[in-house]
Amino acid sequence: MTVANAEADELPRRRLPLWVALALSVATVGPTLAMAGNGQGLISTVGKSIPLVFVIGLVGVSLVAYSFVRLTRHLNHAGSAYALVGVTVGPRVGFFSGFAMLGAYLGFSIGTLALTAAFANSLLAEAQKGVAHPFQLPWLVPVLITAAASFVLTGREARLLAKVLLVIEGLGIVAMVVLAAVIFARGGAPATGMDFSVFSLSGGSVSAVLGGVVAAFLCWAGFEACASMGEETADAEHNIPRALIGTLALTGVLFVVVMFAQTIGFGTDKAGLDAFERSANTLGDLGNIYIGEFFSLLVILTATVSAFGCHMATAATSGRMLFAFGRDGLGPKALAHIHPATGGPRRATWLVVGLAAAVNTICWLTGWPVADTGNPAIDTYFLFAVAGSVCLMVCYLLVEIAAMWFVGASRFTPVHGGVGKTAGLLLPALGAVFIVAVLWFSVKDSTTWLAPPILGLYWCAIGVAVAVAASRVARQVGAALAAEVGLPSEVRTVSAQLR
């Protein structure tokens, strides 16, 4: 590998408005698909306490968000955590954090492609209501169709992609709010009603609830995707933190409220929870029960398109990270290419889309993985999404450490309305403790060496090996990072102290 040089292409700097960065983060989170496809996997472990899991998850994600906001006020780079950690703690640790984040987004890109196929078949089944054996496509077919569409759209200019993503998620959010309002107005399921005990541990143990928080992290995973747009966003020191806060504020309230509505909508007795767990698209099923078949079709359609939007957003974010690695000599130089017409790393993004299609094809051909849902496409989604979530939590842990390192090593004064130095150290420390606890509870009960959380740790272990092997270029990469983020003089001094 060679270190970045003057021949490497550069992203167009500081031209995109706030809403483009916000759109990428919201689409990567994928609110509609998160609510339609993530709750089912929690029923067997936490029972009716799913809303409590999401409240705890929101607290933890908020602590992580604080560190991203703190760092992106000073540092912005296409590599996101790769640069945030690399400039503060050191380039090798930075590479490892970026590698972990890349594993997360690759996993999400693969998984959401499979979930799009599952939702597409759910839409077909709903359109054939009353048919004993509704026609279903082999799930590889919608995967390949979706991948082809992704090649077309992810290769376009960032503003166009952002507009598509905003429309997709906007329709889904409106549909979810309407459905939740109807469920509340009707008092939930007749058998159990408005059961507020879902916010207690009555549905599961402390250990099970904390272990389930990994699924809540999965729902918010990607809120920080806009950080990879830091080199392209105008006034990034203000707009990237605003996009981070805006994404979390919007999805935080939405997720807790909608998950509560879903839980009481199905009912908190055994029959209701069984129906929740078996649902291929919870929003669609509840839409049919509480509003009607037409609304159910609409909700399933929005969830399907949302899953596709999330796939495109994660592919775009992964592409920017691969670009950053290639530019700094920690990946093939061919990935450090910017398409002149779109101003984006199209080659790297297309590589991610192709990889996602290939992995899904292998899963379809082999019948692996096999889980409890009974739907092979959803099984594939949960495998790669949970493994990706573990990778992302490892990355988040390093970002928390980077934030503490940054504040502790500098003569800190509040900037842009920031809080004091004590809080600047305490909040990331609490976040780090939270993430370690969630990681432990998510992996401790894994029964096989191919369990999804363990697969995520394998990816991280590969990252450690690569970071050690690349030690000879670490100093040069560190210098490249400092130049690329455009450090102001006072922060450049801190960076020098850290080395």
C-alpha positions in Angstrom: 0.0 0.0 0.0 1.1 3.5 -0.7 0.4 6.6 1.3 -2.0 9.3 -0.1 -0.4 11.6 -2.6 -1.2 14.5 -4.8 -2.6 12.2 -7.5 -5.5 11.1 -5.3 -8.9 12.6 -6.2 -10.6 15.0 -3.8 -14.2 15.3 -2.8 -15.8 18.7 -3.7 -15.4 20.6 -0.4 -18.0 22.6 1.5 -20.8 23.0 -1.0 -23.7 20.8 0.2 -26.4 22.3 2.5 -27.5 21.0 5.9 -30.5 19.2 4.5 -28.4 16.8 2.4 -26.4 15.7 5.4 -29.6 15.3 7.5 -31.2 13.3 4.7 -28.3 10.8 4.6 -28.4 10.2 8.3 -32.2 9.9 8.5 -32.2 7.5 5.5 -29.4 5.4 7.0 -31.4 5.0 10.2 -34.4 4.1 8.1 -37.2 4.9 10.5 -39.9 3.0 8.7 -37.9 -0.2 8.2 -36.6 0.0 11.7 -40.1 0.0 13.2 -41.4 -2.6 10.7 -38.7 -5.1 10.9 -36.6 -4.9 14.2 -39.0 -5.5 17.0 -39.8 -9.1 16.2 -36.4 -10.3 17.1 -36.8 -9.0 20.7 -40.0 -10.8 21.7 -38.4 -14.1 22.6 -36.0 -12.4 25.1 -37.7 -9.4 26.5 -41.4 -10.2 26.0 -43.6 -7.1 26.2 -40.8 -4.9 27.5 -39.7 -3.8 24.0 -40.6 -0.1 24.6 -38.3 -0.1 27.7 -35.5 -1.4 25.6 -35.9 1.5 23.3 -35.9 4.1 26.1 -32.6 2.6 27.4 -31.3 2.5 23.9 -32.1 6.2 23.4 -30.2 7.1 26.5 -27.1 5.2 25.3 -27.3 6.6 21.7 -27.6 10.1 23.1 -24.4 9.7 25.0 -22.7 8.5 21.8 -24.2 11.4 19.9 -22.7 13.9 22.3 -19.2 12.7 21.5 -19.8 12.8 17.7 -21.2 16.4 18.1 -18.3 17.4 20.2 -15.7 16.1 17.8 -17.4 17.2 14.5 -17.4 20.8 15.8 -13.6 20.7 15.1 -12.9 17.7 12.8 -14.7 16.7 9.6 -13.6 14.0 7.2 -15.1 11.5 4.7 -13.8 8.7 6.9 -16.0 9.7 9.9 -14.8 7.8 13.0 -11.6 6.9 11.2 -10.5 10.5 11.3 -12.2 11.5 14.6 -10.3 8.8 16.4 -7.2 8.9 14.2 -6.5 12.6 14.7 -7.0 12.3 18.5 -5.9 8.9 19.8 -3.7 7.9 16.8 -3.8 6.7 13.2 -3.7 3.0 13.9 -6.5 3.2 16.4 -8.3 5.5 14.0 -8.0 2.9 11.2 -9.4 0.2 13.5 -12.4 2.4 14.4 -13.0 3.1 10.8 -12.7 -0.5 9.9 -15.2 -1.4 12.5 -17.6 1.3 11.2 -17.1 0.0 7.7 -18.0 -3.5 8.8 -21.2 -2.1 10.3 -22.2 -0.3 7.2 -21.3 -3.2 4.9 -23.4 -5.4 7.1 -26.3 -3.0 7.0 -26.1 -2.6 3.2 -26.2 -6.4 2.8 -29.0 -6.9 5.4 -31.3 -4.1 4.1 -31.0 -5.5 0.6 -32.4 -8.8 2.0 -35.0 -6.9 4.0 -36.2 -5.1 0.9 -36.9 -8.5 -0.7 -38.8 -9.7 2.4 -40.9 -6.6 2.4 -41.6 -6.8 -1.3 -43.0 -10.3 -0.9 -45.0 -9.1 2.1 -46.5 -6.5 -0.2 -47.3 -9.1 -2.8 -49.0 -11.3 -0.2 -51.0 -8.3 1.1 -52.2 -7.5 -2.4 -53.5 -11.1 -2.7 -55.5 -10.9 0.5 -57.8 -14.0 0.9 -55.7 -16.2 -1.4 -54.8 -19.4 0.3 -51.3 -19.6 -1.2 -50.4 -16.2 -2.5 -47.7 -15.9 -5.2 -44.3 -15.1 -3.8 -41.1 -14.4 -5.7 -37.8 -16.2 -4.8 -36.3 -13.6 -2.6 -33.2 -13.3 -4.7 -35.3 -11.8 -7.5 -36.2 -8.6 -5.7 -32.7 -8.5 -4.3 -31.2 -8.3 -7.8 -33.8 -5.9 -9.0 -33.1 -3.6 -6.1 -29.4 -3.9 -6.5 -29.7 -2.8 -10.2 -31.8 0.2 -9.1 -29.2 1.0 -6.4 -26.4 1.0 -9.0 -28.3 3.6 -11.0 -29.3 5.9 -8.0 -26.1 5.7 -5.9 -24.1 6.7 -8.9 -25.9 10.0 -9.2 -25.1 13.4 -7.6 -25.5 13.6 -3.8 -28.3 16.2 -3.9 -30.5 14.1 -6.1 -29.9 11.0 -3.9 -30.8 13.1 -0.8 -34.0 14.3 -2.3 -35.1 10.7 -3.1 -34.2 9.6 0.4 -36.1 12.5 2.0 -39.3 11.7 0.0 -39.0 8.0 0.9 -38.6 8.6 4.6 -41.0 11.5 4.8 -43.9 9.4 3.5 -43.0 6.5 5.9 -42.8 8.8 8.9 -46.2 10.3 8.2 -47.8 6.9 7.8 -46.3 5.7 11.1 -47.6 8.7 13.0 -51.1 8.2 11.6 -51.1 4.5 12.5 -49.9 5.2 16.1 -52.5 7.9 16.6 -55.3 5.5 15.5 -54.0 2.7 17.8 -53.9 5.1 20.7 -57.4 6.4 19.9 -58.8 2.9 19.9 -57.1 2.1 23.1 -54.8 -0.7 21.8 -55.7 -4.3 21.5 -59.1 -5.1 23.1 -57.7 -7.9 25.3 -55.0 -5.8 27.0 -55.6 -2.2 26.2 -53.2 0.6 27.0 -50.7 -1.4 29.0 -48.0 0.9 30.4 -46.3 -2.0 32.1 -44.3 -2.4 28.8 -42.0 0.3 30.2 -41.1 -2.0 33.2 -39.1 -5.2 33.5 -42.3 -7.3 33.8 -41.6 -8.7 30.3 -38.0 -9.8 30.9 -35.0 -9.8 33.2 -32.4 -7.0 33.5 -29.9 -9.2 31.6 -32.3 -9.9 28.8 -33.3 -6.2 28.5 -29.7 -5.0 28.3 -28.9 -7.7 25.8 -31.9 -6.6 23.7 -30.5 -3.0 23.6 -28.3 -4.2 20.7 -31.4 -4.3 18.6 -32.3 -0.8 19.7 -28.8 0.3 18.7 -29.5 -1.4 15.4 -32.6 0.9 14.9 -30.5 4.1 15.5 -27.4 2.8 13.7 -26.5 5.3 11.1 -27.5 8.5 12.9 -23.9 9.5 12.5 -23.7 8.8 8.8 -23.7 12.5 8.0 -20.2 12.7 9.6 -18.9 11.1 6.4 -20.3 14.2 4.5 -18.1 16.5 6.5 -15.8 17.4 3.6 -18.7 18.1 1.3 -21.0 20.0 3.6 -21.0 23.8 3.8 -20.2 25.2 7.2 -19.5 21.6 8.4 -18.4 22.7 11.9 -22.0 23.8 12.5 -24.1 21.8 10.1 -22.8 18.3 10.8 -23.5 18.7 14.5 -26.9 20.1 13.7 -27.6 17.1 11.4 -26.6 14.7 14.2 -28.8 16.4 16.8 -31.7 16.7 14.3 -31.6 13.0 13.3 -31.5 11.8 16.9 -34.2 14.2 18.1 -36.6 13.1 15.3 -36.0 9.4 15.5 -35.7 9.2 19.3 -39.2 10.4 20.0 -40.6 8.6 17.0 -39.1 5.2 17.9 -40.3 5.1 21.5 -43.8 6.3 20.6 -44.2 4.0 17.6 -42.8 0.9 19.4 -45.1 1.5 22.3 -48.0 1.8 19.8 -47.0 -1.4 18.1 -46.7 -3.4 21.3 -50.1 -2.4 22.7 -51.5 -2.6 19.2 -50.8 -6.4 18.9 -51.6 -6.9 22.6 -49.3 -7.7 25.5 -50.8 -11.2 26.2 -49.2 -14.3 24.7 -51.4 -14.3 21.6 -50.5 -10.7 20.9 -46.8 -11.2 21.4 -46.8 -14.3 19.2 -48.5 -12.3 16.4 -45.9 -9.6 16.8 -43.1 -12.0 16.6 -44.4 -13.8 13.5 -45.2 -10.6 11.6 -43.1 -10.1 8.4 -44.0 -6.4 8.5 -45.5 -5.2 11.8 -46.6 -1.8 10.5 -48.4 -3.4 7.6 -50.2 -6.0 9.8 -51.3 -3.3 12.3 -52.4 -1.0 9.5 -54.7 -3.8 8.2 -56.1 -4.4 11.7 -56.7 -0.8 12.8 -57.3 1.1 9.5 -57.9 -1.2 6.6 -56.3 -3.1 3.7 -55.6 0.0 1.6 -53.6 1.6 4.4 -51.8 -1.7 5.1 -50.7 -1.8 1.5 -49.5 1.8 1.7 -47.5 1.2 4.9 -45.9 -2.0 3.5 -45.0 -0.1 0.4 -43.4 2.7 2.3 -41.5 0.2 4.5 -40.2 -1.6 1.4 -39.0 1.6 -0.2 -37.5 2.7 3.1 -35.5 -0.5 3.3 -34.2 0.3 -0.2 -33.4 3.8 0.8 -31.5 2.6 3.8 -29.5 0.3 1.6 -28.6 3.2 -0.7 -27.7 5.4 2.2 -25.4 2.8 3.8 -23.8 2.0 0.5 -23.1 5.8 0.0 -21.6 6.0 3.5 -19.5 2.9 3.0 -18.3 4.2 -0.3 -17.0 7.4 1.3 -15.2 5.4 4.0 -13.5 3.2 1.3 -12.6 6.4 -0.5 -10.9 7.8 2.6 -9.0 4.5 3.1 -7.8 4.5 -0.5 -6.8 8.1 -0.4 -4.7 7.6 2.8 -2.9 4.5 1.6 -4.9 2.0 3.7 -6.7 0.6 0.8 -6.4 0.2 -3.0 -5.7 3.5 -4.7 -8.4 2.8 -7.3 -11.0 3.5 -4.5 -9.7 7.0 -4.1 -11.5 8.1 -7.3 -14.1 10.9 -7.6 -16.5 10.7 -10.5 -16.2 14.1 -12.3 -19.9 14.3 -13.2 -21.3 13.4 -9.7 -18.6 14.7 -7.5 -18.8 11.5 -5.4 -16.8 8.3 -4.9 -19.0 6.3 -7.4 -16.5 3.5 -7.9 -16.2 2.7 -4.2 -20.0 3.0 -3.7 -20.7 0.6 -6.6 -18.2 -1.9 -5.1 -20.4 -1.9 -1.9 -23.6 -2.4 -3.9 -22.0 -5.3 -5.8 -20.7 -6.9 -2.7 -24.2 -6.7 -1.0 -25.8 -8.3 -4.1 -23.1 -11.1 -4.2 -23.4 -11.9 -0.5 -27.2 -12.1 -0.7 -26.9 -14.4 -3.7 -24.6 -16.7 -1.8 -27.1 -16.8 1.1 -30.0 -17.6 -1.2 -28.0 -20.4 -2.9 -26.8 -22.0 0.3 -29.9 -21.4 2.5 -27.7 -19.9 5.2 -28.3 -18.5 7.7 -31.3 -20.3 9.4 -32.9 -18.5 12.3 -36.2 -18.5 14.1 -38.3 -16.2 11.9 -39.1 -18.8 9.2 -38.3 -16.2 6.5 -34.9 -16.7 4.9 -34.6 -13.1 3.7 -35.4 -11.8 7.3 -32.9 -14.3 8.7 -30.3 -12.9 6.4 -31.2 -9.4 7.4 -30.9 -10.1 11.2 -27.6 -11.9 10.8 -25.8 -9.1 9.0 -27.6 -6.3 10.8 -26.8 -7.6 14.3 -23.2 -8.4 13.4 -23.0 -4.9 12.0 -24.4 -3.4 15.1 -21.7 -5.1 17.2 -19.1 -3.6 14.9 -20.7 -0.2 15.3 -20.8 -0.4 19.1 -17.0 -1.1 19.0 -16.6 1.9 16.8 -18.8 4.0 19.1 -16.7 2.9 22.1 -13.6 4.3 20.4 -15.3 7.5 19.6 -16.3 8.0 23.2 -12.6 7.4 24.1 -11.6 9.9 21.5 -13.9 12.5 22.9 -12.5 12.1 26.4 -9.0 12.2 25.0 -9.7 15.4 23.0 -11.2 17.2 25.9 -8.7 16.0 28.5 -5.6 16.7 26.4 -6.5 20.3 25.5 -6.9 23.5 27.5 -10.6 23.2 27.0 -13.0 26.1 26.8 -16.7 25.8 25.8 -17.0 26.3 22.0 -20.3 26.8 20.0 -22.4 26.7 23.1 -20.7 23.5 24.5 -20.8 22.5 28.1 -17.9 22.5 30.5 -14.8 20.3 30.7 -16.2 18.0 33.4 -19.3 17.2 31.4 -17.0 16.8 28.3 -15.2 14.0 30.2 -18.1 12.5 32.2 -20.7 12.1 29.4 -18.4 10.1 27.0 -17.2 8.1 30.0 -20.8 7.1 30.9 -21.4 6.3 27.2 -18.3 4.1 27.2 -19.5 2.1 30.2 -23.0 1.8 28.7 -21.5 0.4 25.4 -19.3 -2.1 27.2 -22.3 -3.4 29.2 -24.4 -3.7 26.1 -21.6 -5.5 24.2 -21.2 -7.9 27.0 -24.8 -8.8 27.3 -25.2 -9.1 23.6 -22.4 -11.7 23.2 -22.3 -13.6 26.5 -25.2 -15.9 25.6 -24.1 -16.7 22.1 -24.3 -20.5 21.7 -22.4 -21.0 18.5 -19.2 -19.6 16.9 -21.4 -18.3 14.0 -23.8 -16.3 16.1 -24.4 -12.8 14.7 -22.6 -10.9 17.6 -19.6 -13.2 17.3 -19.4 -12.6 13.5 -19.2 -8.9 14.3 -16.3 -9.5 16.7 -14.5 -11.6 14.0 -14.6 -8.5 11.7 -13.1 -6.4 14.5 -10.4 -8.9 15.1 -9.4 -8.6 11.4 -9.3 -4.9 11.8 -6.8 -5.2 14.7 -4.6 -7.4 12.6 -4.6 -5.0 9.6 -4.0 -2.0 11.9 -0.9 -3.8 13.4 0.4 -4.8 9.9 0.0 -1.3 8.6 2.1 0.2 11.4 4.9 1.3 9.1 2.6 3.8 7.3 0.8 5.0 10.5 2.9 8.1 10.9 2.4 9.2 7.3 -1.3 8.5 7.5 -1.6 10.5 10.7 0.0 13.5 9.0 -2.3 13.1 6.0 -5.3 13.0 8.3 -4.3 16.2 10.1 -4.0 18.0 6.8 -7.3 16.5 5.4 -9.5 17.6 8.3 -8.1 21.2 8.0 -7.4 21.5 11.7 -7.5 25.0 13.1 -4.2 26.0 14.8 -5.4 25.5 18.3 -6.6 22.0 17.6 -3.6 21.2 15.5 -1.5 21.9 18.7 -3.7 19.4 20.6 -3.1 16.8 17.9 0.6 17.3 18.1 0.5 16.9 21.9 -1.4 13.6 21.5 1.4 12.2 19.3 
